[in-house]
Amino acid sequence: MGTYVTLSIISILLSLMVIWQIRRRFSESKRYFYFSLALSAVVLWTFFAMFEMLSMEYINKIFYSKLCYIGIVSVPVLWFFFSYEYEGTEQQLKKKKFTFFWVIPIITLVLVMTNEQHGLIWTQVYPDTKVENFIVLRYERGAWFFVNVLYSYGLILIGMVRIFYVSIKMKTYTNYFVVILGVMAPLIGNGLYLGRAVHFDYVPATFSVMCVCFAWAIISGFLEKKLAIAEIIHENMEEGVLLIDEHMYISSVNPYAQKILGVAPIQEGLLASELIPFWDKLKYFFDEDADKYFEVSIGSSNSCRWYSVHLYAIHGKRQYVGWIVSMFDITDKKGYEEELEKKKLAAESANIAKTHFIANISHEIRTPLNGIIGFIDILEQTQLEEEQKNFLMEIKNASDTLMYLVNDVLDFSKMESDKMVLEKIEFDISQLIKRTVSLVQPAAKNKGIEVYSVLSKGLPAVISADLNRLKQVLNNLLGNAVKFTEKGSVQLYVEAIAQQGKNILLKFQISDTGIGISRKAQEKLFETFTQADNSTTRKYGGTGLGLAISKKIIVLMGGDIWVESELDKGSTFTFTIHVEKGHERTAEHDVSVHKEKSNKNDETKLSKRILLVEDKEANRKLAVIMLKKMGCQCDIAVDGSEGVKVCNQNKYDLIFMDCQMPVMDGYDAAGLIKKSDSLNANTPIIAMTANAIEGDREKCIAAGMDDYMCKPINKQKLKEMILKWTKVRIYSDMAGGK
């Protein structure tokens, strides 16, 4: 009895250790789950069988005998399932048909627990022999017992065949013999018991031995496979790997690392400092726990190659303590990065050159345009015949178109470099709409179409936003609507669709009855240099920049733009922007502003002495004529040096200064005038220049100028600037006599 108990306890402990090892090694892959369950069932079987033998009372022996059947009926099914795991096809076990394998075991277990009512498992139980005061019972087997035996041995036999087949197929001969040994154990134990060679049933314990043998085969195969895989990876990977122990000696170097370092196969015991060329850089990281990455170059300048080095510390509960150094060739990547850097520098240089080109071409175009547009304004005020007026109108339209083109190109340049910024000023939204509509009225009248605007009731009177940019968007969309409409009408509708505190979301809709836009064209309508089609470009003209610039402005103002259109039926452009509610103005102030605006051609004499510093003769003539018509006395200087000299001799109310001039430019001249003790150190200096690129205004202010005017200059802009800086009050009686 002592031998039996000892063997049972040893088999239970071995089985539990095997279960722990199996779950520990295969928990991540979740493999051999059914093998662990089968071994757990064997443990239960062995445990209850041992207690059956040790029990002295008849009723307890019967009770533990029944509990043994939990393991007896489970082991064959779980063993059969394990054969699928061993084969690597355990996914099939998820099919519903495999649940039917539990039908006979469950019936058997129920019949065992109720055997006293039917005797299908055993018909009679009586003492067979007595060993060391322990009684061994003999069971006369019933009909269902043999059904369960045949079923159980059938499943075990099928499982064995499957496992043998896999072992032979995989050529794991060592494991093959271990498996044979494991299979023989329960067969020998069961044979000895049935032949009455032994008094005790050693089958549970022998099943435990069988499972231990299989566990050995599984784990050793697993380890052999892992070692084989690790060796294959280590030997064939295209990444250099070195293993350094805690004493800074080389433990292992794979072939690729040998190739990188240019050495033959290395024996253990070589100092790392003697082998690694970048040791001085590497050794500083050994005391740090975190992974370290850095790049090194190895080789001469002619055959230099770059490597990404990864240092990883091995410590903690591992058996080996040291460091892994891996080296990955990044020479191609470095070359690619260098090429990208060169292209980036080339692109930046090209972008700078483009910006300079746009700035220069803008300046050169604006300079003659200043003369053209300015003299057109003056010529309009002279006595002209009707035919001459028509000719002059065509010239004016052409010059305005050219001016719009220059502005679009500048805006596009700002948009590309993300230098388009917004300003906030308060203005009357209804006045903006009226002025915008009035600008397109002449063109609409010539085509016989009607243009009108509708403002919703909830619209605030005054808003705060970028007036000029909003005007630019509306001019573009209304201008397009009129341009692409041959008959019918164009409508502008404005409403406030949301408000939270001072923040308001405005919606603008521009609808027309024009040619419409196809669905395909709508998809790319807001891209740069895009129009509906080539025929549209030929017929109506345009650069294709307007809508792209408009969308950029709208996005900067926190909104969006979209179009709904149908060919030959018209289009509706809708956009939203975020604005702030402005301060409401008094009726008296509104009247004064309106009258001031409406009398823009007023000829009130300003009587101020002004210095104009300008190198272009046409621009000088134009400015002098405009200033004299305002009643101003105008002195001339043809460059910055002459302007400084004149300022030391005469006192002026205002100085208009060009920026780009020979001898001395306007920036240096303004700085000298402001910093000197001349008569005009406190005189306002206004930049009057064709420079219109982002940052030009700031450059002028930084040089000492007080304000900035971009050419072309007209009479109204000139007058407003003089009024601003000389504080002349026109219509003072309407403003309360202040």
C-alpha positions in Angstrom: 0.0 0.0 0.0 2.9 2.4 0.8 4.3 1.9 -2.7 0.9 2.6 -4.3 0.4 5.8 -2.2 3.9 7.0 -2.9 3.6 6.4 -6.6 0.2 8.2 -6.6 1.6 11.3 -4.8 4.6 11.4 -7.0 2.4 11.2 -10.2 0.1 14.0 -8.9 3.1 16.3 -8.1 4.7 15.5 -11.5 1.5 16.2 -13.3 1.0 19.5 -11.5 4.5 20.6 -12.4 4.0 19.6 -16.0 0.7 21.6 -16.1 2.5 24.6 -14.8 5.4 24.3 -17.3 3.0 23.8 -20.2 1.0 26.8 -19.3 4.1 28.9 -18.6 5.7 28.1 -22.0 2.6 28.2 -24.2 0.4 30.7 -22.4 1.0 33.4 -25.1 0.2 31.1 -28.0 -2.6 29.5 -26.0 -1.5 26.0 -27.3 -1.9 22.6 -25.5 -4.9 23.8 -23.5 -6.7 20.4 -23.9 -3.5 18.6 -22.9 -3.4 20.6 -19.6 -7.1 19.7 -19.1 -6.4 16.0 -19.7 -3.5 16.0 -17.3 -5.8 17.8 -14.7 -8.4 15.1 -15.2 -5.6 12.4 -14.6 -4.7 14.3 -11.3 -8.3 14.1 -10.1 -8.6 10.4 -11.1 -5.4 9.5 -9.3 -6.3 11.6 -6.2 -9.8 10.0 -5.8 -8.4 6.5 -6.6 -5.8 6.9 -3.8 -8.5 8.0 -1.3 -10.7 5.0 -2.4 -7.8 2.7 -1.5 -7.0 4.4 1.8 -10.7 4.5 3.0 -11.6 1.9 5.6 -15.4 2.1 5.3 -17.4 0.5 2.5 -19.6 3.6 1.9 -16.6 5.9 1.5 -14.9 3.6 -0.9 -18.0 3.6 -3.1 -18.2 7.4 -2.9 -14.6 7.9 -4.0 -14.9 5.3 -6.7 -17.8 7.3 -8.2 -15.7 10.5 -8.1 -12.9 8.7 -10.0 -15.2 8.6 -13.0 -14.9 12.4 -13.4 -11.4 11.7 -14.6 -12.2 8.3 -16.2 -14.8 9.8 -18.6 -12.9 13.1 -19.3 -9.4 11.8 -20.1 -10.2 9.9 -23.3 -12.1 12.9 -24.8 -9.5 15.4 -23.8 -6.8 13.1 -25.1 -8.5 12.9 -28.4 -8.8 16.7 -28.5 -5.1 16.9 -27.6 -4.2 14.9 -30.8 -5.5 17.9 -32.8 -3.4 20.3 -30.8 -0.3 18.1 -31.3 -1.1 18.2 -35.1 -1.6 22.0 -35.0 -5.2 21.8 -36.1 -6.9 22.8 -32.9 -9.0 25.4 -34.7 -11.2 22.6 -35.9 -12.3 21.8 -32.3 -14.4 25.0 -32.3 -16.9 23.3 -34.7 -20.1 22.2 -33.1 -19.8 18.5 -34.0 -17.0 18.1 -31.4 -19.5 18.8 -28.6 -21.1 15.5 -29.3 -18.0 13.6 -28.1 -19.1 14.5 -24.6 -22.5 12.7 -24.9 -21.4 9.2 -23.8 -19.1 10.5 -21.0 -21.9 12.6 -19.5 -24.4 9.7 -19.7 -21.7 7.5 -18.0 -21.2 10.0 -15.2 -24.9 10.3 -14.6 -25.3 6.5 -14.5 -22.3 6.1 -12.1 -23.9 8.6 -9.6 -27.3 6.7 -9.8 -25.9 3.1 -10.1 -27.9 1.9 -7.1 -31.1 2.3 -9.1 -30.1 0.4 -12.2 -26.8 -1.4 -11.9 -25.6 -0.5 -15.4 -22.1 0.4 -14.3 -21.5 -2.4 -11.7 -24.0 -5.0 -10.7 -22.3 -6.1 -7.5 -19.5 -4.9 -5.2 -17.8 -7.2 -2.6 -14.4 -7.4 -0.8 -11.8 -9.1 -3.0 -8.8 -9.2 -0.7 -7.2 -7.5 2.2 -3.7 -5.8 2.1 -2.1 -4.4 5.2 -5.5 -4.0 6.9 -6.8 -2.2 3.8 -9.8 -3.8 2.0 -9.7 -3.9 -1.8 -13.2 -4.1 -3.5 -14.1 -6.1 -6.5 -16.7 -4.7 -8.9 -18.8 -6.9 -11.1 -19.2 -4.8 -14.3 -22.5 -3.9 -15.8 -23.5 -3.5 -19.5 -22.8 0.3 -19.8 -19.4 -0.1 -18.3 -18.2 -2.0 -21.3 -19.9 0.6 -23.6 -17.8 3.3 -21.9 -14.6 1.2 -22.0 -15.0 0.6 -25.8 -15.7 4.2 -26.4 -12.9 5.5 -24.2 -10.2 3.1 -25.6 -11.5 3.9 -29.1 -10.8 7.6 -28.6 -7.5 7.0 -26.9 -6.4 4.7 -29.8 -7.5 7.2 -32.5 -5.6 9.9 -30.6 -2.5 7.7 -30.3 -2.5 7.0 -34.1 -2.8 10.7 -34.9 0.1 11.6 -32.5 2.3 8.8 -33.9 1.6 9.9 -37.5 2.5 13.5 -36.6 5.7 12.4 -34.9 6.8 10.3 -37.9 5.9 13.1 -40.3 7.9 15.6 -38.3 10.8 13.1 -38.0 11.2 13.8 -34.3 12.6 10.4 -33.6 13.7 11.1 -30.0 10.2 12.3 -29.2 8.8 9.3 -31.0 10.4 6.8 -28.6 9.4 8.9 -25.6 5.8 8.8 -26.9 6.0 5.0 -27.2 7.2 4.7 -23.7 4.4 7.0 -22.5 1.8 4.9 -24.3 3.1 1.6 -22.9 2.8 2.8 -19.3 -1.1 2.7 -18.9 -1.3 -0.4 -21.1 1.1 -2.3 -18.8 -0.6 -0.9 -15.7 -4.1 -1.8 -16.9 -2.9 -5.3 -18.0 -1.4 -6.1 -14.7 -4.5 -5.0 -12.8 -6.9 -6.9 -15.0 -4.7 -10.0 -14.9 -4.7 -9.8 -11.1 -0.9 -9.5 -11.0 -1.4 -6.6 -8.7 -4.1 -5.8 -6.2 -4.3 -2.1 -6.9 -5.4 -0.2 -10.0 -2.3 1.6 -11.1 -4.0 2.9 -14.3 -4.4 6.6 -13.0 -0.8 6.8 -12.0 0.4 5.2 -15.3 -1.8 7.7 -17.2 0.1 10.4 -15.3 3.4 8.9 -16.4 2.1 8.8 -20.0 1.2 12.5 -19.9 4.6 13.4 -18.4 6.3 11.6 -21.3 4.2 13.5 -23.8 5.0 16.8 -21.9 8.6 15.9 -22.3 8.2 15.4 -26.0 6.2 18.7 -26.4 8.5 20.9 -24.3 11.8 19.4 -25.7 10.4 19.8 -29.3 9.3 23.3 -28.5 12.8 24.2 -27.1 14.5 22.5 -30.0 12.4 24.4 -32.5 13.0 27.7 -30.7 16.7 27.1 -30.6 16.7 26.1 -34.3 14.7 29.2 -35.2 16.9 31.4 -33.1 20.0 29.9 -34.7 18.7 30.4 -38.2 17.7 34.0 -37.5 21.1 34.7 -35.8 23.1 33.2 -38.6 21.1 34.6 -41.6 19.6 37.9 -40.5 21.0 41.0 -42.3 21.6 42.8 -39.1 24.8 42.7 -37.1 24.3 41.4 -33.5 26.9 41.3 -30.8 26.4 39.9 -27.2 28.5 41.5 -24.5 28.7 40.0 -21.0 28.7 42.0 -17.8 32.5 42.0 -17.8 32.6 43.7 -21.2 33.8 40.6 -23.1 32.3 39.5 -26.4 30.1 36.4 -26.0 28.7 36.1 -29.5 28.9 37.8 -32.9 26.7 36.8 -35.8 28.1 36.5 -39.4 26.6 39.8 -40.5 28.3 41.6 -37.6 31.6 39.9 -38.6 31.1 41.3 -42.1 30.4 44.8 -40.8 33.4 44.8 -38.6 35.6 43.1 -41.2 36.8 40.3 -38.9 36.9 36.4 -39.0 34.8 34.3 -36.7 35.5 35.4 -33.2 36.3 33.2 -30.2 34.8 34.0 -26.8 36.8 36.0 -24.4 37.7 39.0 -26.6 37.3 42.4 -25.0 34.5 44.5 -26.7 36.8 47.5 -26.7 39.2 45.7 -29.0 36.6 44.8 -31.5 34.0 47.6 -31.7 35.3 50.7 -33.5 32.7 53.0 -31.9 33.4 51.8 -28.4 34.1 55.2 -27.0 30.6 56.3 -28.0 29.0 53.1 -26.9 30.4 52.8 -23.4 28.7 56.0 -22.1 25.3 54.2 -22.4 26.1 51.1 -20.4 25.0 52.4 -17.1 21.6 53.5 -18.3 18.6 51.1 -18.3 16.8 52.6 -21.2 17.3 51.5 -24.8 19.7 53.7 -26.7 19.7 54.4 -30.4 22.4 56.3 -32.3 24.1 56.4 -35.7 27.7 55.7 -36.6 29.8 55.5 -39.7 32.3 52.7 -40.2 35.0 52.6 -42.9 37.1 55.1 -44.8 35.8 58.2 -46.5 35.7 56.4 -49.8 33.9 53.3 -48.6 32.1 54.7 -45.5 28.8 53.0 -44.5 26.3 54.3 -41.9 24.7 52.0 -39.3 21.9 52.5 -36.8 23.1 51.1 -33.5 20.7 49.8 -30.8 22.0 49.0 -27.3 19.7 46.9 -25.2 20.5 45.8 -21.6 19.8 42.2 -20.4 19.1 42.1 -16.7 16.4 41.3 -14.2 15.6 37.6 -13.7 17.3 36.4 -16.8 20.1 33.8 -16.6 22.4 35.9 -18.8 23.3 39.5 -17.8 24.9 41.8 -20.3 24.1 43.8 -23.4 22.9 43.2 -27.0 24.3 45.5 -29.6 22.6 45.5 -33.0 23.7 47.3 -36.1 21.5 48.0 -39.1 22.8 49.3 -42.4 21.2 52.7 -43.1 23.6 53.9 -45.8 20.9 54.0 -48.5 18.6 55.8 -46.1 21.3 58.4 -45.3 21.9 58.9 -48.9 18.2 59.4 -49.5 18.0 61.8 -46.6 21.0 63.8 -48.0 19.3 63.9 -51.4 16.1 65.0 -49.8 18.0 67.7 -47.9 19.6 68.9 -51.2 16.2 69.0 -52.9 14.7 70.8 -49.9 17.4 73.4 -50.0 17.0 73.7 -53.8 13.2 74.0 -53.4 13.7 76.7 -50.7 16.1 78.5 -52.9 13.7 78.3 -55.8 10.9 79.5 -53.5 13.0 82.5 -52.4 13.9 83.2 -56.0 10.2 83.0 -56.9 9.2 85.3 -54.1 11.9 87.8 -55.2 10.7 87.5 -58.8 7.1 88.1 -57.8 8.1 91.1 -55.7 10.2 92.5 -58.4 7.7 91.9 -61.2 4.9 93.3 -59.0 7.0 96.4 -58.4 7.8 96.9 -62.0 4.2 96.4 -63.2 2.7 98.6 -60.4 5.0 101.4 -61.2 3.7 102.1 -64.8 0.2 101.1 -63.7 0.4 103.8 -61.1 0.9 106.3 -63.9 -1.7 104.7 -66.2 -4.5 104.5 -63.7 -3.7 107.9 -62.1 -3.7 109.8 -65.4 -6.9 108.0 -66.4 -8.6 109.4 -63.3 -7.3 112.9 -64.1 -8.3 112.6 -67.7 -11.8 111.6 -66.7 -12.2 115.0 -65.1 -11.4 116.9 -68.3 -13.7 117.8 -71.2 -14.0 114.8 -73.5 -16.1 113.9 -76.5 -18.4 110.9 -76.2 -16.2 108.7 -78.3 -13.2 109.7 -76.3 -15.0 108.8 -73.1 -15.8 105.3 -74.5 -12.1 104.8 -75.4 -11.1 106.0 -72.0 -13.5 103.6 -70.3 -12.0 100.6 -72.3 -8.5 101.7 -71.2 -9.7 101.9 -67.6 -11.3 98.5 -67.7 -8.1 97.0 -69.2 -5.9 98.6 -66.5 -8.3 97.5 -63.8 -8.1 93.9 -65.1 -4.4 94.1 -65.1 -4.4 95.4 -61.5 -6.7 92.5 -60.4 -4.3 90.1 -62.1 -1.3 91.5 -60.2 -3.2 91.4 -56.9 -4.2 87.8 -57.5 -0.7 86.7 -58.2 0.5 88.4 -55.0 -2.3 86.8 -53.0 -1.5 83.4 -54.5 2.2 83.9 -53.4 1.0 84.7 -49.8 -1.3 81.8 -49.8 1.5 79.3 -50.9 3.8 80.6 -48.1 1.1 80.7 -45.5 1.7 84.4 -45.0 -1.8 85.6 -45.6 -3.0 87.3 -42.4 -6.3 88.9 -41.5 -7.1 92.2 -39.8 -10.1 93.2 -37.9 -12.0 96.5 -38.4 -15.6 97.5 -37.8 -17.7 98.4 -40.8 -21.4 98.6 -41.9 -22.3 95.3 -43.6 -25.1 96.9 -45.6 -22.8 99.6 -47.0 -20.3 96.9 -48.0 -23.0 95.0 -49.8 -24.3 98.1 -51.6 -20.8 99.1 -52.8 -20.0 95.6 -53.9 -23.2 95.3 -55.9 -22.7 98.8 -57.4 -19.2 97.7 -58.7 -20.7 95.0 -60.9 -23.8 97.0 -62.0 -22.2 98.6 -65.1 -21.2 95.2 -66.5 -24.6 93.7 -65.6 -26.4 96.6 -67.3 -24.4 96.1 -70.5 -25.5 92.5 -70.6 -29.1 93.3 -69.7 -29.2 91.2 -66.5 -30.4 92.3 -63.0 -28.2 92.3 -59.9 -29.8 92.7 -56.5 -29.1 91.9 -52.8 -31.2 90.7 -50.0 -30.3 91.1 -46.3 -32.1 89.1 -43.6 -33.8 90.9 -40.8 -31.5 89.4 -38.0 -28.3 90.8 -39.6 -26.3 93.1 -37.4 -25.7 96.6 -38.7 -22.0 96.7 -37.8 -19.6 93.7 -37.8 -15.9 93.3 -37.0 -13.8 91.4 -39.6 -11.3 91.9 -42.4 -13.2 94.3 -44.6 -10.9 94.2 -47.6 -10.6 90.4 -47.7 -14.4 90.0 -47.4 -14.8 92.6 -50.2 -12.3 90.7 -52.3 -14.3 87.4 -51.9 -17.6 89.1 -52.7 -16.1 91.0 -55.7 -14.7 87.7 -57.0 -17.9 85.7 -56.7 -20.3 88.5 -57.9 -17.9 89.3 -60.7 -17.9 85.6 -61.8 -21.7 85.4 -61.5 -22.1 88.4 -63.8 -19.3 87.2 -66.2 -20.9 83.7 -66.7 -24.5 84.9 -66.9 -25.9 86.0 -70.3 -29.5 86.5 -69.3 -31.6 86.5 -66.1 -30.3 87.7 -62.8 -27.7 87.5 -60.1 -28.7 87.6 -56.4 -26.7 88.1 -53.2 -28.3 86.9 -50.0 -26.8 87.5 -46.6 -28.1 86.1 -43.2 -26.8 85.4 -39.7 -27.3 81.7 -39.1 -25.9 81.4 -35.6 -24.8 83.7 -32.8 -23.1 83.1 -29.4 -22.3 86.2 -27.5 -20.5 88.6 -29.9 -19.5 85.8 -32.3 -21.7 85.5 -35.3 -21.7 83.0 -38.2 -22.7 84.7 -41.4 -23.9 82.9 -44.6 -23.5 84.5 -48.0 -25.3 83.1 -51.1 -24.5 84.3 -54.6 -27.0 82.7 -57.1 -27.1 83.2 -60.9 -28.9 81.9 -63.9 -25.7 81.5 -66.0 -24.0 78.6 -67.8 -23.7 76.4 -64.8 -20.8 74.0 -63.9 -20.6 70.2 -64.5 -20.3 67.8 -61.6 -16.8 66.8 -62.7 -15.6 70.4 -62.9 -17.1 71.2 -59.4 -14.7 68.6 -57.9 -11.6 70.7 -58.7 -13.2 74.2 -58.9 -11.4 75.6 -55.9 -8.0 74.4 -57.0 -5.4 76.9 -58.3 -5.3 77.7 -62.0 -8.6 75.9 -62.5 -11.7 76.8 -64.5 -14.7 74.8 -65.6 -13.0 73.9 -69.0 -10.7 75.3 -71.6 -13.5 76.7 -73.7 -14.6 78.8 -70.7 -11.1 80.1 -70.3 -10.9 81.1 -73.9 -14.4 82.8 -73.9 -14.4 84.5 -70.6 -10.7 84.8 -69.7 -9.2 84.7 -66.2 -6.3 83.1 -64.4 -8.2 80.5 -62.3 -6.8 81.9 -59.1 -9.8 83.8 -57.8 -11.8 80.9 -56.3 -8.7 79.3 -54.8 -7.7 82.6 -53.1 -11.3 83.2 -52.0 -11.5 79.7 -50.4 -8.2 80.4 -48.5 -9.6 83.7 -47.2 -12.8 82.0 -46.1 -11.0 79.2 -44.3 -8.8 81.8 -42.5 -12.1 83.5 -41.4 -13.2 80.2 -39.9 -15.7 79.3 -42.6 -16.3 77.1 -45.6 -17.4 77.5 -49.2 -19.3 75.1 -51.6 -21.2 75.3 -54.9 -24.4 73.8 -56.2 -24.8 74.0 -59.9 -26.4 72.5 -62.9 -25.3 73.0 -66.5 -27.3 75.7 -68.4 -29.4 76.4 -65.3 -27.1 78.4 -63.1 -25.0 78.2 -60.0 -25.2 79.0 -56.3 -22.0 79.7 -54.4 -22.5 79.6 -50.6 -19.9 80.5 -48.0 -19.8 81.0 -44.3 -17.5 83.1 -42.1 -17.2 83.9 -38.4 -17.3 87.6 -37.5 -17.8 89.6 -34.3 -20.7 92.0 -33.7 -19.5 95.6 -33.8 -20.5 98.7 -31.8 -23.7 100.2 -33.1 -23.2 103.8 -34.5 -25.4 106.7 -33.9 -27.6 108.1 -36.7 -25.7 111.4 -36.6 -22.4 109.7 -37.1 -23.7 107.5 -39.9 -24.9 110.6 -41.7 -21.5 112.3 -41.4 -19.7 109.2 -42.6 -22.1 108.8 -45.5 -21.7 112.3 -46.6 -18.0 112.2 -46.2 -17.9 109.1 -48.4 -20.4 110.4 -51.0 -18.4 113.5 -51.5 -15.2 111.8 -52.4 -14.7 114.2 -55.3 -15.0 117.2 -53.1 -12.4 119.8 -54.1 -11.9 121.4 -50.6 -8.4 122.9 -50.6 -6.0 121.3 -48.1 -3.3 124.0 -48.3 -0.4 121.9 -47.0 3.2 121.9 -48.0 4.3 118.4 -49.0 7.6 116.8 -50.1 7.4 114.0 -52.7 10.5 111.8 -53.0 10.1 109.8 -56.2 12.6 108.7 -58.9 10.1 107.9 -61.7 9.2 111.0 -63.7 5.7 109.8 -64.7 4.8 109.1 -61.0 6.2 112.5 -60.0 4.0 114.3 -62.6 0.9 112.4 -61.6 1.4 113.0 -57.8 2.1 116.7 -58.4 -1.1 117.2 -60.5 -3.2 115.4 -57.9 -1.7 117.4 -55.0 -2.1 120.7 -56.7 -5.7 120.0 -57.4 -6.1 119.5 -53.7 -4.5 122.9 -53.1 -1.2 121.5 -51.7 2.2 122.9 -52.5 4.5 120.1 -53.6 8.3 120.0 -53.7 10.2 117.3 -55.5 13.2 115.2 -54.7 14.4 112.5 -57.2 16.2 110.2 -54.7 16.6 109.6 -51.0 19.8 111.6 -50.7 18.2 114.6 -52.2 15.2 114.1 -50.0 17.3 114.2 -46.9 19.1 117.4 -48.1 15.8 119.2 -48.8 14.4 118.2 -45.4 17.3 120.0 -43.8 16.3 123.2 -45.6 12.5 123.3 -45.5 9.7 122.4 -43.1 6.9 120.2 -44.5 3.5 119.1 -43.3 3.9 115.6 -44.9 6.5 113.6 -46.8 5.6 111.0 -49.4 8.6 108.6 -49.9 9.2 106.0 -52.5 11.2 103.0 -51.3 13.3 101.8 -54.3 15.4 104.6 -55.6 19.0 105.1 -56.9 21.8 106.7 -54.8 19.8 106.3 -51.5 16.6 104.3 -51.1 13.6 105.4 -49.1 14.3 103.2 -46.1 17.7 104.8 -45.4 16.4 108.3 -46.2 13.5 107.9 -43.7 15.8 106.7 -41.0 18.2 109.7 -41.5 15.4 112.2 -41.4 13.8 110.8 -38.3 17.1 110.4 -36.4 18.6 113.8 -37.3 17.9 117.2 -35.8 16.4 118.4 -39.1 13.3 120.5 -39.4 11.3 117.4 -40.3 12.3 115.0 -37.5 8.7 114.9 -36.4 7.1 115.2 -39.8 4.9 112.1 -40.8 6.6 110.1 -43.6 4.3 108.0 -45.8 5.8 105.2 -47.9 4.3 105.5 -51.4 5.7 102.3 -53.1 5.0 99.6 -55.5 6.2 97.0 -53.0 3.2 94.9 -52.0 4.6 91.6 -50.7 3.8 90.5 -47.2 6.1 92.2 -44.8 6.8 95.3 -46.9 4.5 97.5 -44.7 6.4 96.3 -41.6 9.7 97.0 -43.2 8.6 100.5 -43.9 7.5 101.1 -40.4 10.7 99.6 -39.0 12.7 102.0 -41.1 11.0 105.0 -39.4 8.1 105.7 -41.8 4.7 106.4 -40.2 2.4 104.8 -42.8 2.2 102.9 -46.0 0.5 103.3 -49.4 0.7 100.7 -52.1 0.7 101.9 -55.7 -1.2 102.5 -57.9 -2.3 105.7 -56.1 -5.5 107.5 -56.9 -6.7 110.9 -55.8 -9.1 109.6 -53.1 -6.5 107.4 -51.5 -4.0 110.4 -51.5 -6.6 112.7 -49.9 -7.5 110.2 -47.2 -3.9 109.8 -46.2 -3.3 113.6 -46.0 -6.5 114.0 -44.0 -5.4 111.2 -41.6 -2.0 112.6 -40.9 -2.7 116.4 -40.9 -6.0 116.0 -39.0 -7.9 118.3 -41.4 -11.6 118.2 -40.5 -13.8 118.4 -43.6 -17.6 118.7 -42.8 -16.7 119.7 -39.2 -20.1 121.3 -38.9 -21.8 117.9 -39.4 -19.5 116.3 -36.7 -20.7 118.7 -34.0 -18.3 121.5 -34.6 -15.5 119.8 -32.7 
